[in-house]
Amino acid sequence: MGFLNKDLLSKIFPNHVNLFEQANNNVIFQNYIKTKSQSCNPLKTKNKSDYFKFINEQIIKNEAIDYLEFGVYEGGTIIDWPKINTNKNSRFFAFDKFPPKYPTPEIDDDRVHFVKGLFQETLHNFLKDFKVNSKLVIFINLNKKFDTLFCLSELDKILNEKCIIMFDQFGNLQHEFIAFHNYVKSFRRDFQFICQAENWRKCTIELLPRKKLHTPSKKLESYDPEIKKLNNNKKKANVVFLLIDDLRLDKFYGKNRSCYTPNIDLLLKKSIFFNSAISSADGTFASMGSIFTSQYPSSTGISWANNHSKARKFFENIRLTGYELHSTFPTGPGYYFFDTISQSFKKENCDIVDWKKGLSNGLDKIIHEHLITKKMTSPWFYYIHLMDLHLQRSVPSKFNSKEYGRTPYERKLSLIDSWLGKFFEIIDLDNTLLIVTSDHGEYTLDDKLRPDFIPILQENSKIKKNKISHSFLNSIINATIPSYLDEWGRPRTIGQVGLKILRTIIAPYRKQKFRQTLDKYQIRGTYKRGKNYLYDEAIRVPLLFTGAGIEHTEIINDLVRHVDIFPTLADLMNIPINKKNIDGRSLVNIIDGKHETEIPAIIESMPLLEEPVGDVIGVRTTNYKYFRSRSNPELDVALFDLKNDPKEINNLASSQSELVREMESILNKNLKSAPVIKEKITDLKKAQALKTLKEMGYD
């Protein structure tokens, strides 16, 4: 409301407008009824005493209670309750001023106690000595907003789970109701309605358990990284290679994050962490091929459809040096890369899991059982690939709240962190080397942006979930147009055609509105990978080493590359490799504190679905980023000063021609003209893959 003229408003409405307040409160009230009253019993009781009898008999079951009443008035309720609840271990406490305004009720029951005076003055001291012995039952008959809010706020320290709160004037939306609403929001409490009477005038609520956020792994907390180097040990260490698909650096580490990650935060303190690791490509298979071959995609030709067998050499080298190979990775149409590399693993040691399965619906158990029940013979190498961050994955309900992050992406990272806590409890880091990285980053939406409003994301937006239930309309919308085919040769429906026309009409308006309301960096949150740009959100990833062979902890700012991971592992694991045929180098010297001259990272976009190579290529150094069209050096040229412009907003290509030529020279020295394509997936597999990849948002 900051844009409204406050002086003008005060002239139009010089006094408080109760109607507006009630209308606003009613919106909140109706939403609670929709979401919190699934198990609520509407009661038709003749009087208040019958209402309380129902609660005692059906809900409390006459168990012992600690009953606290606020607003005793003439004492009818505090007289009734000791008669209704006959459990000898119950206690009853009544708070009010009593005389001279109202007499103290005369009750011959030593279970009943009176606390005389304004409860704003007496409740705090009462709670200092009060200990809850039984189920808490609170009765509020105050009908004043601030009195009710004070009461609930002061009581919060003893309001445990399953506590029952009864309101006598809940239907007054300006007092007891809104006070309760402010309390649950302020103290982050959840609840459910149990019963109500007289059209919500009387209402009984059960508080639910407080949400307990996960804590760091105790085993990780006790882990001491100050151990001997692996190279000095006779016994080979086990290795876990954990790849978290779509994980961008600034959501794993740094200030630009709101996710809840106590295990990741602790892990960073016990690791060698490279905070400037650059992916070779912004797509999964090209970048993973680069990790597993230590060659750039322009050399290997590995893409979603081509040259998958080249990636097997990484695992074959590990196996030949005496390691037992294990893996858990995704499968499905479009994931034939994993099907190919799985041939290097024994079938019983390889969990190939449907790509739609994540840590919240079974993958966590599969990994746990693999580590616990499978007979893993040391030394072993275990490759784990997680897909939980993918944009098309929904957030599990347990993590879908602000405590776990502002955005769905960050909440899913909080889910992964929760799993990591359990993972560290069963991993022996003294004898296991752990590597954590990602294939690429991701362009993620700001928490204020709605996916169904963004033109570039409409194909995968919430619009798809809007179902029309009317059978007649469904029959029209789902009717096909034989002459209008989709990319798989199927007739499109009238609904699909209509939606496409509507999007075409309104897209220019939506794009204009975006440009007017968002800055360039915020708009980038709507971008997709594999296009004519290569921003750091998609190619700057975490790279972390901890456990056996890592003798100290440090955050290292040196620029490193995907192609450096394989040579580094080879050094740490004593695996001989032919260093002449790779583009990467070992990072062990940098880990040991020795200076190494920076080598620029060659970057490229992932290939479009029908192409062997991506459209964009470039160079990333510590200070500069340069990229352009692969086919035309004059097209889509971008140059950014990363030191002074880390968000890559100001394109300097037109004003820094000399620097462009310098970066172009680096690029040409490292880039192969065209990779040799020796193997392709079949046309049938390609058609199946196209469908799956489009479902995932690729085009």
DRENPATOR-252513 format. One line per field, with one value per residue (C-alpha): x, y, z. Coordinates in nm, 3 decimals. Layout:
east c(X  ...)
north c(Y  ...)
up c(Z  ...)
# end
This chain:
east c(0.000  0.304  0.202  -0.123  -0.144  -0.175  -0.293  -0.572  -0.673  -0.697  -0.934  -1.156  -1.153  -1.081  -1.199  -1.133  -1.345  -1.464  -1.621  -1.287  -1.117  -1.391  -1.379  -1.004  -1.023  -1.301  -1.072  -0.824  -1.106  -1.254  -0.911  -0.862  -1.200  -1.099  -0.757  -0.786  -1.133  -1.116  -1.174  -1.392  -1.725  -2.007  -2.204  -2.568  -2.558  -2.834  -2.601  -2.237  -2.229  -2.327  -2.054  -1.793  -1.927  -1.872  -1.512  -1.440  -1.607  -1.512  -1.178  -1.022  -1.179  -1.195  -0.816  -0.633  -0.602  -0.438  -0.719  -0.649  -0.942  -0.912  -1.217  -1.412  -1.692  -1.964  -1.797  -2.034  -1.762  -1.512  -1.800  -1.897  -1.557  -1.464  -1.803  -1.755  -1.399  -1.392  -1.035  -0.882  -0.545  -0.691  -0.613  -0.819  -0.687  -0.907  -0.766  -0.966  -0.990  -1.286  -1.403  -1.515  -1.654  -1.749  -1.752  -1.508  -1.706  -1.760  -1.641  -1.587  -1.312  -0.944  -0.849  -0.967  -0.739  -0.803  -0.540  -0.674  -0.583  -0.528  -0.370  -0.136  0.011  -0.024  0.031  0.404  0.484  0.237  0.416  0.756  0.652  0.389  0.478  0.251  0.149  -0.129  -0.291  -0.328  -0.677  -0.706  -1.040  -1.043  -1.348  -1.199  -1.351  -1.071  -0.799  -0.500  -0.595  -0.624  -0.297  -0.110  -0.253  -0.155  0.189  0.267  0.137  0.333  0.623  0.394  0.158  0.283  0.165  -0.188  -0.280  -0.650  -0.761  -1.131  -1.260  -1.597  -1.612  -1.414  -1.676  -1.596  -1.342  -1.198  -1.102  -1.039  -1.006  -0.760  -0.563  -0.526  -0.426  -0.156  -0.034  0.007  0.183  0.413  0.506  0.495  0.241  0.019  -0.324  -0.645  -1.008  -1.166  -1.521  -1.732  -2.081  -2.320  -2.175  -1.815  -1.898  -1.758  -1.454  -1.205  -0.858  -0.578  -0.222  -0.002  0.360  0.608  0.796  1.140  1.406  1.672  2.006  2.365  2.496  2.658  2.910  3.006  3.037  3.286  3.486  3.842  3.990  4.344  4.453  4.730  4.738  4.597  4.922  5.105  4.861  4.908  4.536  4.329  4.039  3.683  3.536  3.190  3.135  2.816  2.679  2.378  2.215  2.130  2.320  2.448  2.725  2.549  2.274  2.528  2.759  2.750  2.511  2.261  2.067  1.774  1.776  1.820  2.141  2.312  2.488  2.621  2.734  2.920  3.062  3.215  3.408  3.555  3.651  3.864  3.610  3.664  3.424  3.514  3.462  3.337  3.131  3.230  2.869  2.527  2.373  2.398  2.549  2.800  2.926  2.936  3.122  3.373  3.411  3.456  3.700  3.883  3.817  3.599  3.270  3.412  3.671  3.450  3.126  2.939  2.583  2.239  2.248  2.612  2.943  2.832  3.087  3.375  3.260  3.310  3.690  3.677  3.507  3.712  4.035  3.904  3.796  4.131  4.317  4.129  3.821  3.478  3.232  2.890  2.633  2.288  2.174  1.861  1.716  1.429  1.379  1.645  1.886  2.069  2.400  2.354  2.247  2.577  2.808  2.620  2.784  3.104  2.926  2.817  2.439  2.402  2.610  2.421  2.090  1.926  1.632  1.346  1.447  1.119  1.207  1.374  1.493  1.141  0.980  1.220  1.563  1.692  1.610  1.772  2.100  2.083  2.021  2.301  2.548  2.416  2.298  2.509  2.841  3.069  3.425  3.690  3.823  3.500  3.392  3.026  2.878  2.549  2.350  2.065  1.791  1.590  1.669  1.520  1.266  0.994  1.027  0.769  0.867  0.770  0.508  0.740  0.987  0.739  0.755  0.958  1.173  1.341  1.386  1.209  1.194  1.105  1.465  1.606  1.349  1.452  1.814  1.705  1.557  1.893  2.066  1.832  1.926  2.296  2.264  2.150  2.409  2.697  2.581  2.665  2.976  3.320  3.506  3.828  3.845  3.631  3.707  3.395  3.364  3.059  2.991  2.728  2.694  2.574  2.379  2.030  1.835  1.590  1.289  1.280  1.030  0.808  0.767  0.484  0.586  0.250  0.307  0.647  0.630  0.952  0.840  0.480  0.545  0.622  0.413  0.122  -0.110  -0.074  -0.233  -0.553  -0.797  -1.147  -1.388  -1.698  -1.730  -1.882  -1.607  -1.349  -1.481  -1.446  -1.105  -0.961  -1.094  -0.803  -0.724  -0.590  -0.405  -0.220  0.051  0.289  0.661  0.591  0.342  0.033  -0.274  -0.295  -0.612  -0.830  -0.726  -0.354  -0.400  -0.613  -0.362  -0.078  -0.268  -0.348  0.016  0.127  -0.114  -0.034  0.341  0.451  0.244  0.387  0.746  0.695  0.555  0.857  1.103  0.925  0.911  1.225  1.594  1.809  1.938  1.587  1.469  1.750  1.572  1.328  1.600  1.665  1.990  2.109  2.032  2.253  2.407  2.629  2.582  2.740  2.406  2.426  2.800  2.950  2.915  3.040  3.342  3.430  3.675  3.673  3.758  4.048  4.348  4.239  4.451  4.323  4.028  4.022  3.802  4.005  3.926  4.136  3.941  3.920  3.732  3.524  3.807  4.030  3.821  3.930  4.308  4.265  4.087  4.353  4.622  4.430  4.340  4.680  4.526  4.766  4.627  4.759  4.790  4.873  4.519  4.331  4.244  4.249  4.515  4.534  4.436  4.643  4.915  4.655  4.503  4.851  4.892  5.124  5.076  4.954  4.910  4.544  4.416  4.104  3.790  3.637  3.258  2.976  2.602  2.443  2.332  1.973  1.785  1.864  2.221  2.560  2.707  2.574  2.520  2.739  3.105  3.320  3.600  3.576  3.868  3.875  3.838  3.640  3.367  3.346  3.102  2.965  2.789  2.977  2.901  2.948  3.211  3.024  2.691  2.572  2.907  2.927  3.213  3.178  3.413  3.349  3.540  3.340  3.023  2.978  2.612  2.714  2.483  2.699  2.817  3.157  3.208  3.151  3.385  3.664  3.759  4.119  4.010  3.758  4.041  4.250  3.968  3.893  4.256  4.233  3.916  4.059  4.365  4.150  3.850  3.819  3.645  3.401  3.396  3.396  3.059  3.127  2.801  2.442  2.132  1.867  1.583  1.334  1.530  1.567  1.189  1.137  1.410  1.266  0.940  1.108  1.345  1.062  0.874  1.180  1.180  1.444  1.376)
north c(0.000  0.228  0.376  0.520  0.883  0.861  1.218  1.162  0.837  1.008  1.265  1.003  0.775  0.995  0.722  0.352  0.150  -0.164  -0.303  -0.311  -0.480  -0.741  -0.806  -0.861  -1.083  -1.284  -1.374  -1.521  -1.691  -1.857  -1.980  -2.143  -2.313  -2.454  -2.578  -2.659  -2.805  -3.145  -3.322  -3.053  -3.159  -2.903  -2.944  -2.862  -2.839  -2.685  -2.500  -2.439  -2.723  -2.978  -2.840  -2.895  -3.244  -3.342  -3.220  -3.405  -3.731  -3.749  -3.571  -3.570  -3.906  -3.781  -3.805  -3.587  -3.227  -2.902  -2.656  -2.280  -2.039  -1.671  -1.447  -1.617  -1.355  -1.491  -1.833  -2.062  -2.237  -2.290  -2.437  -2.675  -2.814  -2.984  -3.156  -3.258  -3.384  -3.609  -3.735  -3.696  -3.589  -3.294  -2.937  -2.625  -2.267  -1.960  -1.612  -1.291  -0.979  -1.125  -0.895  -0.627  -0.657  -1.026  -1.258  -1.545  -1.862  -2.092  -2.442  -2.724  -2.897  -2.887  -2.937  -2.579  -2.275  -1.905  -1.655  -1.313  -0.991  -0.878  -1.174  -0.928  -0.881  -1.233  -1.478  -1.423  -1.499  -1.788  -1.957  -1.931  -2.201  -2.384  -2.726  -2.905  -3.242  -3.344  -3.255  -2.878  -2.737  -2.360  -2.176  -1.814  -1.598  -1.253  -1.112  -0.857  -0.880  -0.758  -0.939  -1.263  -1.206  -1.131  -1.441  -1.675  -1.519  -1.555  -1.913  -2.019  -2.153  -2.420  -2.477  -2.820  -3.036  -3.175  -2.885  -2.790  -2.426  -2.341  -1.999  -1.866  -1.569  -1.699  -1.583  -1.220  -1.172  -0.852  -0.995  -1.357  -1.486  -1.229  -1.247  -1.623  -1.570  -1.321  -1.564  -1.866  -1.649  -1.483  -1.805  -2.027  -2.269  -2.504  -2.626  -2.797  -2.730  -3.007  -2.884  -2.571  -2.462  -2.174  -2.107  -2.080  -1.858  -2.133  -2.313  -2.572  -2.601  -2.853  -2.726  -2.949  -3.038  -2.763  -2.814  -2.943  -2.853  -3.113  -3.072  -3.134  -3.487  -3.570  -3.789  -3.507  -3.270  -3.504  -3.571  -3.437  -3.372  -3.346  -3.693  -3.842  -3.799  -4.083  -4.106  -4.197  -4.473  -4.830  -4.898  -4.751  -4.537  -4.589  -4.312  -4.156  -3.936  -3.738  -3.538  -3.314  -3.232  -2.861  -2.734  -2.379  -2.239  -1.937  -2.155  -2.398  -2.134  -1.760  -1.487  -1.512  -1.800  -1.862  -2.243  -2.427  -2.631  -2.706  -3.014  -2.836  -2.543  -2.781  -2.979  -2.662  -2.613  -2.964  -2.969  -2.836  -2.627  -2.464  -2.171  -2.096  -2.431  -2.394  -2.652  -2.726  -2.699  -2.596  -2.937  -3.271  -3.517  -3.281  -3.167  -3.517  -3.643  -3.369  -3.480  -3.847  -3.798  -3.482  -3.347  -3.065  -3.152  -3.017  -3.297  -3.584  -3.511  -3.654  -3.522  -3.655  -3.874  -3.929  -4.093  -4.218  -4.500  -4.254  -4.176  -4.541  -4.505  -4.318  -4.609  -4.872  -4.710  -4.713  -5.077  -5.188  -5.045  -5.275  -5.074  -5.235  -5.012  -4.918  -4.666  -4.519  -4.307  -4.219  -4.388  -4.340  -4.236  -3.974  -4.115  -4.360  -4.205  -4.377  -4.702  -4.700  -4.628  -4.885  -5.151  -5.089  -5.196  -5.537  -5.550  -5.629  -5.321  -5.078  -4.919  -4.775  -4.574  -4.404  -4.038  -3.925  -4.094  -3.865  -3.855  -3.790  -4.090  -4.380  -4.290  -4.217  -4.574  -4.720  -4.539  -4.630  -4.997  -4.997  -4.876  -5.094  -5.422  -5.467  -5.640  -5.357  -5.489  -5.228  -5.042  -4.940  -4.643  -4.536  -4.289  -4.123  -3.895  -3.689  -3.525  -3.360  -3.000  -3.026  -2.751  -3.002  -3.172  -3.058  -2.967  -3.232  -3.092  -3.127  -2.883  -2.655  -2.366  -2.049  -2.206  -2.408  -2.125  -1.856  -2.047  -2.404  -2.456  -2.363  -2.575  -2.876  -2.807  -2.810  -3.155  -3.272  -3.128  -3.324  -3.642  -3.555  -3.556  -3.919  -4.004  -3.881  -4.099  -4.412  -4.291  -4.334  -4.023  -4.141  -4.414  -4.261  -3.980  -3.775  -3.556  -3.330  -3.138  -3.071  -3.114  -2.755  -2.480  -2.351  -2.033  -2.019  -1.800  -1.529  -1.604  -1.316  -1.449  -1.680  -1.949  -1.932  -1.563  -1.602  -1.647  -1.842  -2.100  -2.146  -2.484  -2.623  -2.391  -2.429  -2.369  -2.739  -2.826  -2.629  -2.908  -2.848  -3.090  -3.031  -3.334  -3.141  -2.881  -3.156  -3.329  -3.007  -2.908  -3.258  -3.297  -3.331  -3.143  -3.409  -3.161  -2.994  -3.226  -3.195  -3.276  -3.650  -3.654  -3.668  -3.451  -3.153  -3.090  -2.779  -2.689  -2.708  -2.494  -2.240  -2.213  -2.164  -1.884  -1.719  -1.735  -1.582  -1.292  -1.211  -1.292  -0.945  -0.776  -1.003  -0.949  -0.574  -0.587  -0.792  -0.542  -0.258  -0.421  -0.639  -0.568  -0.766  -1.004  -1.088  -1.147  -1.399  -1.617  -1.696  -1.812  -2.167  -2.349  -2.442  -2.100  -1.821  -1.725  -1.878  -1.692  -1.806  -1.918  -2.213  -2.294  -2.202  -2.504  -2.631  -2.862  -3.011  -3.274  -3.412  -3.729  -3.967  -3.802  -3.446  -3.326  -2.972  -2.746  -2.440  -2.237  -2.192  -1.904  -2.028  -2.090  -2.463  -2.668  -2.979  -3.131  -3.109  -3.347  -3.677  -3.601  -3.491  -3.812  -4.009  -3.847  -3.898  -4.259  -4.354  -4.428  -4.403  -4.201  -4.076  -3.703  -3.627  -3.694  -3.482  -3.114  -3.107  -3.113  -3.240  -2.994  -3.169  -2.901  -2.629  -2.835  -2.862  -2.483  -2.461  -2.186  -2.287  -2.059  -2.017  -2.205  -2.048  -2.260  -2.335  -2.326  -2.413  -2.451  -2.793  -2.917  -2.871  -3.198  -3.264  -3.125  -3.283  -2.959  -2.650  -2.312  -2.105  -2.132  -1.916  -1.863  -1.804  -1.666  -1.522  -1.171  -1.205  -1.403  -1.418  -1.611  -1.601  -1.805  -2.123  -2.084  -1.706  -1.520  -1.194  -1.317  -1.311  -1.177  -1.100  -0.986  -0.923  -0.780  -1.026  -0.832  -0.511  -0.668  -1.012  -1.034  -0.998  -0.707  -0.478  -0.627  -0.472  -0.650  -0.341  -0.120  -0.369  -0.505  -0.577  -0.789  -0.968  -1.062  -1.186  -1.407  -1.528  -1.633  -1.839  -1.998  -2.094  -2.257  -2.490  -2.559  -2.848  -2.758  -3.049  -3.365  -3.705  -3.877  -4.251  -4.367  -4.250  -4.376  -4.535  -4.335  -4.513  -4.421  -4.069  -4.030  -4.160  -3.933  -3.626  -3.676  -3.715  -3.423  -3.195  -3.296  -3.184  -2.844  -2.892  -2.787)
up c(0.000  -0.006  -0.340  -0.195  -0.091  0.287  0.329  0.077  0.247  0.585  0.437  0.272  0.579  0.883  1.123  1.161  0.914  1.092  0.777  0.594  0.889  0.915  0.541  0.547  0.854  0.696  0.405  0.655  0.846  0.537  0.429  0.770  0.741  0.401  0.511  0.883  0.933  0.761  1.095  1.256  1.411  1.384  1.708  1.776  2.152  2.364  2.597  2.686  2.936  2.669  2.442  2.714  2.789  2.425  2.438  2.762  2.659  2.288  2.277  2.623  2.724  3.085  3.113  3.362  3.242  3.342  3.277  3.257  3.216  3.126  3.165  3.443  3.449  3.686  3.715  3.527  3.326  3.610  3.813  3.529  3.432  3.763  3.747  3.381  3.414  3.717  3.690  4.036  3.889  3.698  3.803  3.733  3.737  3.686  3.610  3.667  3.883  4.079  4.363  4.368  4.013  4.034  4.336  4.356  4.271  4.564  4.467  4.712  4.514  4.609  4.245  4.170  4.217  4.159  4.041  4.136  3.954  3.596  3.420  3.244  3.591  3.734  3.448  3.406  3.771  3.775  3.485  3.659  3.906  3.701  3.559  3.318  3.461  3.222  2.893  2.863  2.810  2.772  2.779  2.656  2.712  2.669  2.349  2.332  2.070  2.265  2.587  2.390  2.205  2.529  2.691  2.406  2.366  2.735  2.740  2.431  2.636  2.785  2.489  2.391  2.105  2.133  2.361  2.332  2.316  2.350  2.243  2.356  2.114  1.815  1.566  1.647  1.370  1.516  1.854  1.961  1.605  1.472  1.797  1.748  1.385  1.487  1.752  1.519  1.260  1.513  1.692  1.381  1.520  1.324  1.431  1.333  1.423  1.634  1.676  1.659  1.758  1.694  1.348  1.477  1.774  1.994  1.860  1.987  1.839  1.877  1.842  1.628  1.705  1.635  1.312  1.404  1.149  1.090  1.263  1.147  1.148  1.482  1.305  1.069  1.365  1.530  1.211  1.227  0.881  1.018  0.900  0.690  0.315  0.113  -0.082  0.238  0.330  0.215  0.227  -0.056  0.056  -0.057  -0.274  -0.296  -0.599  -0.533  -0.826  -0.752  -1.084  -1.143  -0.836  -0.889  -0.673  -0.519  -0.371  -0.219  -0.073  -0.008  0.100  -0.186  -0.037  0.198  0.212  0.541  0.505  0.838  0.696  0.388  0.603  0.834  0.543  0.396  0.720  0.698  0.329  0.049  -0.136  -0.475  -0.508  -0.871  -1.042  -1.399  -1.584  -1.942  -2.059  -1.934  -2.006  -1.826  -2.072  -2.235  -1.893  -1.742  -2.048  -1.978  -1.613  -1.699  -1.992  -1.878  -2.226  -2.349  -2.523  -2.850  -2.828  -2.714  -2.899  -2.598  -2.593  -2.504  -2.817  -2.914  -2.812  -2.469  -2.460  -2.426  -2.070  -1.969  -1.973  -1.643  -1.468  -1.649  -1.527  -1.170  -1.197  -1.341  -1.040  -0.803  -0.711  -0.693  -0.879  -0.739  -0.859  -0.813  -1.104  -1.305  -1.608  -1.850  -2.212  -2.278  -2.018  -2.241  -2.132  -1.795  -1.960  -2.148  -1.854  -1.643  -1.862  -1.664  -1.344  -1.227  -1.243  -0.873  -0.783  -1.003  -0.897  -1.208  -1.078  -1.262  -1.308  -1.147  -0.817  -0.565  -0.207  -0.078  -0.251  -0.215  -0.350  0.000  0.105  -0.207  -0.132  0.237  0.161  -0.095  0.167  0.449  0.297  -0.017  0.040  -0.074  -0.090  -0.013  -0.191  -0.360  -0.571  -0.537  -0.787  -0.678  -0.908  -0.756  -0.965  -0.686  -0.787  -1.136  -1.202  -1.286  -0.947  -0.693  -0.339  -0.079  0.159  0.459  0.303  0.128  0.375  0.423  0.693  0.419  0.169  -0.027  -0.355  -0.455  -0.570  -0.230  -0.048  -0.255  -0.163  0.203  0.137  0.000  0.307  0.533  0.348  0.372  0.751  0.740  0.475  0.690  0.978  0.775  0.589  0.743  0.626  0.790  0.526  0.249  0.008  -0.073  -0.383  -0.422  -0.743  -1.006  -1.381  -1.428  -1.255  -1.329  -1.393  -1.105  -1.040  -0.781  -0.505  -0.622  -0.978  -1.082  -1.334  -1.513  -1.590  -1.752  -2.131  -2.163  -1.907  -2.011  -2.169  -1.823  -1.609  -1.371  -1.665  -1.745  -1.411  -1.471  -1.555  -1.691  -1.534  -1.746  -1.973  -2.264  -2.261  -2.227  -2.536  -2.737  -2.601  -2.647  -3.002  -3.244  -3.565  -3.809  -4.027  -3.740  -3.605  -3.312  -3.322  -3.286  -3.572  -3.351  -3.422  -3.189  -2.991  -3.018  -2.665  -2.753  -3.061  -2.875  -2.592  -2.839  -3.016  -2.680  -2.574  -2.904  -2.857  -2.494  -2.491  -2.616  -2.344  -2.075  -2.191  -2.190  -1.837  -1.725  -1.866  -1.692  -1.348  -1.327  -1.371  -1.614  -1.350  -1.226  -1.583  -1.625  -1.372  -1.654  -1.893  -2.008  -2.061  -2.411  -2.560  -2.698  -2.363  -2.094  -1.766  -1.440  -1.294  -1.534  -1.540  -1.201  -0.975  -0.637  -0.618  -0.281  -0.153  0.200  0.387  0.336  0.173  0.251  0.542  0.592  0.519  0.297  0.064  -0.255  -0.490  -0.786  -1.106  -1.178  -1.437  -1.483  -1.686  -1.376  -1.165  -1.325  -1.305  -0.943  -0.853  -1.036  -0.819  -0.495  -0.582  -0.735  -1.075  -1.373  -1.666  -1.999  -1.937  -2.300  -2.419  -2.166  -2.134  -1.754  -1.485  -1.129  -0.855  -0.587  -0.602  -0.544  -0.262  -0.107  -0.120  -0.421  -0.679  -1.024  -1.324  -1.410  -1.713  -1.873  -1.882  -2.221  -2.200  -2.438  -2.445  -2.452  -2.794  -2.899  -2.918  -3.283  -3.289  -3.202  -3.057  -2.883  -3.048  -2.814  -2.715  -2.489  -2.237  -1.862  -1.659  -1.309  -1.446  -1.769  -1.943  -2.323  -2.539  -2.892  -3.158  -3.252  -3.622  -3.653  -3.444  -3.503  -3.365  -3.001  -2.883  -2.511  -2.287  -1.914  -1.652  -1.369  -1.106  -1.149  -1.289  -1.124  -1.230  -1.596  -1.676  -1.892  -2.222  -2.307  -2.640  -2.855  -2.652  -2.572  -2.915  -2.814  -2.520  -2.743  -2.980  -2.687  -2.558  -2.911  -2.946  -2.625  -2.752  -3.090  -2.933  -2.724  -2.945  -3.187  -3.512  -3.494  -3.279  -3.444  -3.390  -3.373  -3.215  -3.199  -3.027  -3.250  -3.404  -3.178  -2.866  -3.001  -3.036  -2.681  -2.550  -2.720  -2.535  -2.195  -2.244  -2.349  -2.032  -1.840  -2.009  -2.277  -2.631)
# end
